[in-house]
Amino acid sequence: MKEIKLSVIVSAFNQEKYIGRCLRSLLNQSLNRDEYEIIVINDGSFDKTAYALELFNSPKEDLIQVITNKENLGLPTSLNKGINASKGKYIVRVDSDDFVNFNFLQFLSFYLDTNPESNAISCDYYLISEDEKVIERMESDKDPIACGILFRKETLIDIGLYDESFLYNEEVELRLRYLKKYSIKRLAIPLYRYRRHADNITNDKLKMEEYTKKLIEKHNIS
């Protein structure tokens, strides 16, 4: 069996509506299927997310690895569980309501394969509507998001993975720690599709304000 090069981590909480689109895009990649794994953490969903995940695994073939949290543990805890269970030397996070281009894994992994001095690479992305219409092309260095960044796994482990106390702004907190020691390069190709919809976690303004304050306090941001 070929060694796994890359692990895709997807955390899902009540994402029956979008998880299928996400996983289909990850299974339909130009990178050879035996070079990557898809790990989905079902974080205590109480809708039909579990059923949607079952559709991708038949008795004959397990297309994805599913980790099930009996209760909702929160996004950073779930992501850490996925990373700790992963076998790849590269890690990329894809959110369960988003999807990716056919060449997403191939292009990002080729960059790190051919640039051994680079720690991580992010791709540009399209901001899309709920019905997948393109709103705007975004540059990943000017408007960074949590996903579409391929990390060398050892660098994430070195900084201690996600801070599980940050239920919101977990990706900003991780990036602040990461950039103190490592760098994230930019691939100027829009390979990621970031979906904007009514249930986006960032729409909870009170929670975002609470965790922004926590972020400022932890990192002494003026």
Phi and psi restraints in degrees (value plus and minus 20) as a CYANA .aco file:
   2 LYS   PHI     -89.4   -49.4
   2 LYS   PSI     124.7   164.7
   3 GLU   PHI     -89.2   -49.2
   3 GLU   PSI     116.7   156.7
   4 ILE   PHI     -90.1   -50.1
   4 ILE   PSI     105.3   145.3
   5 LYS   PHI    -109.2   -69.2
   5 LYS   PSI     -58.1   -18.1
   6 LEU   PHI    -158.3  -118.3
   6 LEU   PSI     118.4   158.4
   7 SER   PHI    -138.0   -98.0
   7 SER   PSI     107.3   147.3
   8 VAL   PHI    -119.8   -79.8
   8 VAL   PSI     105.4   145.4
   9 ILE   PHI    -128.6   -88.6
   9 ILE   PSI     103.1   143.1
  10 VAL   PHI    -147.0  -107.0
  10 VAL   PSI      99.7   139.7
  11 SER   PHI    -122.2   -82.2
  11 SER   PSI     114.0   154.0
  12 ALA   PHI    -151.0  -111.0
  12 ALA   PSI     108.8   148.8
  13 PHE   PHI    -151.4  -111.4
  13 PHE   PSI      91.1   131.1
  14 ASN   PHI      31.4    71.4
  14 ASN   PSI      36.3    76.3
  15 GLN   PHI    -138.2   -98.2
  15 GLN   PSI      17.2    57.2
  16 GLU   PHI     -77.1   -37.1
  16 GLU   PSI     -48.5    -8.5
  17 LYS   PHI     -92.9   -52.9
  17 LYS   PSI     -55.2   -15.2
  18 TYR   PHI    -135.9   -95.9
  18 TYR   PSI     -38.6     1.4
  19 ILE   PHI     -81.0   -41.0
  19 ILE   PSI     -53.9   -13.9
  20 GLY   PHI     -82.4   -42.4
  20 GLY   PSI     -65.5   -25.5
  21 ARG   PHI     -81.3   -41.3
  21 ARG   PSI     -62.5   -22.5
  22 CYS   PHI     -78.9   -38.9
  22 CYS   PSI     -72.5   -32.5
  23 LEU   PHI     -89.6   -49.6
  23 LEU   PSI     -56.0   -16.0
  24 ARG   PHI     -80.7   -40.7
  24 ARG   PSI     -60.3   -20.3
  25 SER   PHI     -86.9   -46.9
  25 SER   PSI     -52.3   -12.3
  26 LEU   PHI     -97.5   -57.5
  26 LEU   PSI     -50.0   -10.0
  27 LEU   PHI     -98.6   -58.6
  27 LEU   PSI     -45.7    -5.7
  28 ASN   PHI    -118.6   -78.6
  28 ASN   PSI      51.7    91.7
  29 GLN   PHI    -138.2   -98.2
  29 GLN   PSI     130.8   170.8
  30 SER   PHI     -92.1   -52.1
  30 SER   PSI     -43.0    -3.0
  31 LEU   PHI     -88.2   -48.2
  31 LEU   PSI     117.6   157.6
  32 ASN   PHI     -74.6   -34.6
  32 ASN   PSI     115.2   155.2
  33 ARG   PHI     -82.5   -42.5
  33 ARG   PSI     -47.4    -7.4
  34 ASP   PHI    -101.8   -61.8
  34 ASP   PSI     -19.0    21.0
  35 GLU   PHI    -116.8   -76.8
  35 GLU   PSI     -28.6    11.4
  36 TYR   PHI    -161.7  -121.7
  36 TYR   PSI     138.5   178.5
  37 GLU   PHI    -144.6  -104.6
  37 GLU   PSI     133.7   173.7
  38 ILE   PHI    -137.9   -97.9
  38 ILE   PSI      99.4   139.4
  39 ILE   PHI    -133.1   -93.1
  39 ILE   PSI      99.2   139.2
  40 VAL   PHI    -130.4   -90.4
  40 VAL   PSI     108.0   148.0
  41 ILE   PHI    -123.2   -83.2
  41 ILE   PSI      91.8   131.8
  42 ASN   PHI    -104.7   -64.7
  42 ASN   PSI      82.9   122.9
  43 ASP   PHI    -108.4   -68.4
  43 ASP   PSI      47.0    87.0
  44 GLY   PHI      48.7    88.7
  44 GLY   PSI      10.5    50.5
  45 SER   PHI     -82.2   -42.2
  45 SER   PSI     122.9   162.9
  46 PHE   PHI    -138.7   -98.7
  46 PHE   PSI      -9.6    30.4
  47 ASP   PHI    -117.3   -77.3
  47 ASP   PSI    -167.0  -127.0
  48 LYS   PHI    -118.5   -78.5
  48 LYS   PSI       3.6    43.6
  49 THR   PHI     -78.4   -38.4
  49 THR   PSI     -64.9   -24.9
  50 ALA   PHI     -79.1   -39.1
  50 ALA   PSI     -62.4   -22.4
  51 TYR   PHI     -83.9   -43.9
  51 TYR   PSI     -62.2   -22.2
  52 ALA   PHI     -80.5   -40.5
  52 ALA   PSI     -58.4   -18.4
  53 LEU   PHI     -89.5   -49.5
  53 LEU   PSI     -56.0   -16.0
  54 GLU   PHI     -81.6   -41.6
  54 GLU   PSI     -49.5    -9.5
  55 LEU   PHI     -84.8   -44.8
  55 LEU   PSI     -40.8    -0.8
  56 PHE   PHI    -111.7   -71.7
  56 PHE   PSI     -28.1    11.9
  57 ASN   PHI    -143.2  -103.2
  57 ASN   PSI      96.4   136.4
  58 SER   PHI    -121.1   -81.1
  58 SER   PSI     150.0   190.0
  59 PRO   PHI     -79.2   -39.2
  59 PRO   PSI     -44.4    -4.4
  60 LYS   PHI    -112.4   -72.4
  60 LYS   PSI     -44.6    -4.6
  61 GLU   PHI    -166.9  -126.9
  61 GLU   PSI     109.5   149.5
  62 ASP   PHI    -121.2   -81.2
  62 ASP   PSI      82.9   122.9
  63 LEU   PHI     -99.6   -59.6
  63 LEU   PSI     -47.5    -7.5
  64 ILE   PHI    -154.2  -114.2
  64 ILE   PSI     135.0   175.0
  65 GLN   PHI    -118.1   -78.1
  65 GLN   PSI     106.3   146.3
  66 VAL   PHI    -131.3   -91.3
  66 VAL   PSI     107.5   147.5
  67 ILE   PHI    -129.2   -89.2
  67 ILE   PSI     105.1   145.1
  68 THR   PHI    -129.8   -89.8
  68 THR   PSI     100.7   140.7
  69 ASN   PHI    -107.5   -67.5
  69 ASN   PSI     106.6   146.6
  70 LYS   PHI     -85.8   -45.8
  70 LYS   PSI     -47.2    -7.2
  71 GLU   PHI    -154.6  -114.6
  71 GLU   PSI     144.1   184.1
  72 ASN   PHI     -91.7   -51.7
  72 ASN   PSI      93.9   133.9
  73 LEU   PHI    -119.3   -79.3
  73 LEU   PSI     -30.3     9.7
  74 GLY   PHI      80.0   120.0
  74 GLY   PSI     135.3   175.3
  75 LEU   PHI     -81.5   -41.5
  75 LEU   PSI     -71.2   -31.2
  76 PRO   PHI     -83.2   -43.2
  76 PRO   PSI     -57.6   -17.6
  77 THR   PHI     -83.9   -43.9
  77 THR   PSI     -63.3   -23.3
  78 SER   PHI     -84.0   -44.0
  78 SER   PSI     -63.3   -23.3
  79 LEU   PHI     -82.0   -42.0
  79 LEU   PSI     -61.7   -21.7
  80 ASN   PHI     -83.1   -43.1
  80 ASN   PSI     -58.5   -18.5
  81 LYS   PHI     -81.6   -41.6
  81 LYS   PSI     -61.3   -21.3
  82 GLY   PHI     -85.8   -45.8
  82 GLY   PSI     -64.5   -24.5
  83 ILE   PHI     -83.4   -43.4
  83 ILE   PSI     -63.1   -23.1
  84 ASN   PHI     -85.5   -45.5
  84 ASN   PSI     -46.8    -6.8
  85 ALA   PHI    -108.2   -68.2
  85 ALA   PSI     -28.1    11.9
  86 SER   PHI     -95.6   -55.6
  86 SER   PSI     136.3   176.3
  87 LYS   PHI    -132.3   -92.3
  87 LYS   PSI     -33.4     6.6
  88 GLY   PHI     -96.9   -56.9
  88 GLY   PSI     137.8   177.8
  89 LYS   PHI    -104.7   -64.7
  89 LYS   PSI     -36.7     3.3
  90 TYR   PHI    -135.1   -95.1
  90 TYR   PSI     126.7   166.7
  91 ILE   PHI    -147.3  -107.3
  91 ILE   PSI     113.6   153.6
  92 VAL   PHI    -155.6  -115.6
  92 VAL   PSI     119.2   159.2
  93 ARG   PHI    -120.5   -80.5
  93 ARG   PSI     113.5   153.5
  94 VAL   PHI    -147.5  -107.5
  94 VAL   PSI     107.6   147.6
  95 ASP   PHI     -97.4   -57.4
  95 ASP   PSI     128.6   168.6
  96 SER   PHI     -89.8   -49.8
  96 SER   PSI     -32.7     7.3
  97 ASP   PHI    -123.0   -83.0
  97 ASP   PSI     -13.8    26.2
  98 ASP   PHI    -129.9   -89.9
  98 ASP   PSI     158.0   198.0
  99 PHE   PHI    -172.2  -132.2
  99 PHE   PSI     154.4   194.4
 100 VAL   PHI    -154.6  -114.6
 100 VAL   PSI     142.9   182.9
 101 ASN   PHI     -92.0   -52.0
 101 ASN   PSI     136.5   176.5
 102 PHE   PHI     -73.8   -33.8
 102 PHE   PSI     -53.3   -13.3
 103 ASN   PHI    -119.6   -79.6
 103 ASN   PSI     -10.6    29.4
 104 PHE   PHI     -71.6   -31.6
 104 PHE   PSI     -78.1   -38.1
 105 LEU   PHI     -91.4   -51.4
 105 LEU   PSI     -57.8   -17.8
 106 GLN   PHI     -82.9   -42.9
 106 GLN   PSI     -68.7   -28.7
 107 PHE   PHI     -88.1   -48.1
 107 PHE   PSI     -64.4   -24.4
 108 LEU   PHI     -86.0   -46.0
 108 LEU   PSI     -63.4   -23.4
 109 SER   PHI     -89.4   -49.4
 109 SER   PSI     -55.3   -15.3
 110 PHE   PHI     -81.3   -41.3
 110 PHE   PSI     -58.0   -18.0
 111 TYR   PHI     -81.1   -41.1
 111 TYR   PSI     -69.2   -29.2
 112 LEU   PHI     -90.4   -50.4
 112 LEU   PSI     -53.3   -13.3
 113 ASP   PHI     -79.8   -39.8
 113 ASP   PSI     -59.6   -19.6
 114 THR   PHI    -117.9   -77.9
 114 THR   PSI     -22.9    17.1
 115 ASN   PHI    -149.3  -109.3
 115 ASN   PSI      54.2    94.2
 116 PRO   PHI     -82.4   -42.4
 116 PRO   PSI     -37.4     2.6
 117 GLU   PHI    -102.1   -62.1
 117 GLU   PSI     -32.0     8.0
 118 SER   PHI    -104.9   -64.9
 118 SER   PSI     121.6   161.6
 119 ASN   PHI    -111.6   -71.6
 119 ASN   PSI     -56.2   -16.2
 120 ALA   PHI    -178.1  -138.1
 120 ALA   PSI     134.6   174.6
 121 ILE   PHI    -157.4  -117.4
 121 ILE   PSI     111.0   151.0
 122 SER   PHI    -132.5   -92.5
 122 SER   PSI     128.1   168.1
 123 CYS   PHI    -126.3   -86.3
 123 CYS   PSI     138.2   178.2
 124 ASP   PHI     -88.2   -48.2
 124 ASP   PSI     150.4   190.4
 125 TYR   PHI    -168.8  -128.8
 125 TYR   PSI     139.0   179.0
 126 TYR   PHI    -119.6   -79.6
 126 TYR   PSI     108.9   148.9
 127 LEU   PHI    -100.1   -60.1
 127 LEU   PSI     103.6   143.6
 128 ILE   PHI    -142.8  -102.8
 128 ILE   PSI     139.7   179.7
 129 SER   PHI    -101.8   -61.8
 129 SER   PSI     155.3   195.3
 130 GLU   PHI     -77.7   -37.7
 130 GLU   PSI     -54.9   -14.9
 131 ASP   PHI    -116.2   -76.2
 131 ASP   PSI       1.1    41.1
 132 GLU   PHI      52.6    92.6
 132 GLU   PSI       5.0    45.0
 133 LYS   PHI    -106.8   -66.8
 133 LYS   PSI     118.1   158.1
 134 VAL   PHI     -91.0   -51.0
 134 VAL   PSI     105.9   145.9
 135 ILE   PHI    -113.9   -73.9
 135 ILE   PSI     -66.0   -26.0
 136 GLU   PHI    -185.0  -145.0
 136 GLU   PSI     126.5   166.5
 137 ARG   PHI    -107.6   -67.6
 137 ARG   PSI     114.0   154.0
 138 MET   PHI    -139.1   -99.1
 138 MET   PSI     124.5   164.5
 139 GLU   PHI    -113.2   -73.2
 139 GLU   PSI     107.9   147.9
 140 SER   PHI     -89.5   -49.5
 140 SER   PSI     -40.1    -0.1
 141 ASP   PHI    -106.3   -66.3
 141 ASP   PSI     -50.5   -10.5
 142 LYS   PHI    -105.0   -65.0
 142 LYS   PSI     -55.2   -15.2
 143 ASP   PHI    -149.3  -109.3
 143 ASP   PSI      50.4    90.4
 144 PRO   PHI     -86.8   -46.8
 144 PRO   PSI     126.6   166.6
 145 ILE   PHI    -144.7  -104.7
 145 ILE   PSI     156.0   196.0
 146 ALA   PHI     -93.0   -53.0
 146 ALA   PSI     -45.6    -5.6
 147 CYS   PHI    -129.3   -89.3
 147 CYS   PSI     154.7   194.7
 148 GLY   PHI      52.3    92.3
 148 GLY   PSI       2.7    42.7
 149 ILE   PHI    -139.0   -99.0
 149 ILE   PSI     100.7   140.7
 150 LEU   PHI    -115.2   -75.2
 150 LEU   PSI      97.4   137.4
 151 PHE   PHI    -125.2   -85.2
 151 PHE   PSI     128.1   168.1
 152 ARG   PHI     -91.9   -51.9
 152 ARG   PSI     107.0   147.0
 153 LYS   PHI     -76.3   -36.3
 153 LYS   PSI     -59.9   -19.9
 154 GLU   PHI     -84.1   -44.1
 154 GLU   PSI     -45.7    -5.7
 155 THR   PHI     -93.1   -53.1
 155 THR   PSI     -56.7   -16.7
 156 LEU   PHI     -86.8   -46.8
 156 LEU   PSI     -61.9   -21.9
 157 ILE   PHI     -83.8   -43.8
 157 ILE   PSI     -59.5   -19.5
 158 ASP   PHI     -81.1   -41.1
 158 ASP   PSI     -56.4   -16.4
 159 ILE   PHI    -109.8   -69.8
 159 ILE   PSI     -21.6    18.4
 160 GLY   PHI      74.9   114.9
 160 GLY   PSI      -2.7    37.3
 161 LEU   PHI      39.0    79.0
 161 LEU   PSI    -177.2  -137.2
 162 TYR   PHI     -97.3   -57.3
 162 TYR   PSI     124.1   164.1
 163 ASP   PHI     -98.0   -58.0
 163 ASP   PSI      92.0   132.0
 164 GLU   PHI     -92.2   -52.2
 164 GLU   PSI     -27.3    12.7
 165 SER   PHI    -102.5   -62.5
 165 SER   PSI     -31.4     8.6
 166 PHE   PHI    -115.2   -75.2
 166 PHE   PSI      69.8   109.8
 167 LEU   PHI     -92.9   -52.9
 167 LEU   PSI     -40.3    -0.3
 168 TYR   PHI    -149.9  -109.9
 168 TYR   PSI     138.6   178.6
 169 ASN   PHI      41.2    81.2
 169 ASN   PSI       0.8    40.8
 170 GLU   PHI     -82.9   -42.9
 170 GLU   PSI     -53.4   -13.4
 171 GLU   PHI     -95.0   -55.0
 171 GLU   PSI     -52.7   -12.7
 172 VAL   PHI     -88.0   -48.0
 172 VAL   PSI     -63.2   -23.2
 173 GLU   PHI     -83.1   -43.1
 173 GLU   PSI     -62.4   -22.4
 174 LEU   PHI     -82.7   -42.7
 174 LEU   PSI     -64.8   -24.8
 175 ARG   PHI     -82.5   -42.5
 175 ARG   PSI     -60.5   -20.5
 176 LEU   PHI     -79.4   -39.4
 176 LEU   PSI     -64.1   -24.1
 177 ARG   PHI     -89.4   -49.4
 177 ARG   PSI     -60.6   -20.6
 178 TYR   PHI     -81.8   -41.8
 178 TYR   PSI     -65.0   -25.0
 179 LEU   PHI     -94.5   -54.5
 179 LEU   PSI     -28.8    11.2
 180 LYS   PHI     -92.3   -52.3
 180 LYS   PSI     -43.2    -3.2
 181 LYS   PHI    -143.8  -103.8
 181 LYS   PSI     -50.0   -10.0
 182 TYR   PHI    -147.6  -107.6
 182 TYR   PSI     156.4   196.4
 183 SER   PHI    -146.0  -106.0
 183 SER   PSI     136.5   176.5
 184 ILE   PHI    -141.8  -101.8
 184 ILE   PSI      94.4   134.4
 185 LYS   PHI    -102.3   -62.3
 185 LYS   PSI     145.9   185.9
 186 ARG   PHI    -136.9   -96.9
 186 ARG   PSI     111.3   151.3
 187 LEU   PHI    -124.1   -84.1
 187 LEU   PSI      93.8   133.8
 188 ALA   PHI    -101.9   -61.9
 188 ALA   PSI      34.8    74.8
 189 ILE   PHI    -152.8  -112.8
 189 ILE   PSI     106.5   146.5
 190 PRO   PHI     -99.3   -59.3
 190 PRO   PSI      67.7   107.7
 191 LEU   PHI    -117.8   -77.8
 191 LEU   PSI     -30.0    10.0
 192 TYR   PHI    -132.3   -92.3
 192 TYR   PSI     128.1   168.1
 193 ARG   PHI    -140.0  -100.0
 193 ARG   PSI      89.2   129.2
 194 TYR   PHI    -118.9   -78.9
 194 TYR   PSI      92.4   132.4
 195 ARG   PHI    -106.8   -66.8
 195 ARG   PSI     108.2   148.2
 196 ARG   PHI    -120.5   -80.5
 196 ARG   PSI     103.8   143.8
 197 HIS   PHI    -171.6  -131.6
 197 HIS   PSI     153.9   193.9
 198 ALA   PHI     -83.8   -43.8
 198 ALA   PSI     -44.8    -4.8
 199 ASP   PHI    -118.2   -78.2
 199 ASP   PSI     -11.8    28.2
 200 ASN   PHI     -72.1   -32.1
 200 ASN   PSI     116.4   156.4
 201 ILE   PHI     -81.9   -41.9
 201 ILE   PSI     -50.1   -10.1
 202 THR   PHI     -91.6   -51.6
 202 THR   PSI     -26.9    13.1
 203 ASN   PHI     -96.5   -56.5
 203 ASN   PSI     -34.1     5.9
 204 ASP   PHI    -101.8   -61.8
 204 ASP   PSI      70.1   110.1
 205 LYS   PHI     -85.6   -45.6
 205 LYS   PSI     -57.4   -17.4
 206 LEU   PHI     -84.1   -44.1
 206 LEU   PSI     -64.8   -24.8
 207 LYS   PHI     -86.0   -46.0
 207 LYS   PSI     -59.6   -19.6
 208 MET   PHI     -82.7   -42.7
 208 MET   PSI     -60.3   -20.3
 209 GLU   PHI     -85.3   -45.3
 209 GLU   PSI     -61.3   -21.3
 210 GLU   PHI     -80.6   -40.6
 210 GLU   PSI     -65.5   -25.5
 211 TYR   PHI    -102.2   -62.2
 211 TYR   PSI     -39.8     0.2
 212 THR   PHI     -88.5   -48.5
 212 THR   PSI     -60.7   -20.7
 213 LYS   PHI     -82.5   -42.5
 213 LYS   PSI     -62.3   -22.3
 214 LYS   PHI     -82.8   -42.8
 214 LYS   PSI     -58.4   -18.4
 215 LEU   PHI     -83.9   -43.9
 215 LEU   PSI     -65.1   -25.1
 216 ILE   PHI     -82.0   -42.0
 216 ILE   PSI     -60.9   -20.9
 217 GLU   PHI     -87.8   -47.8
 217 GLU   PSI     -62.7   -22.7
 218 LYS   PHI     -86.3   -46.3
 218 LYS   PSI     -59.3   -19.3
 219 HIS   PHI    -125.6   -85.6
 219 HIS   PSI     -12.2    27.8
 220 ASN   PHI      33.4    73.4
 220 ASN   PSI      27.5    67.5
 221 ILE   PHI    -105.3   -65.3
 221 ILE   PSI     108.5   148.5
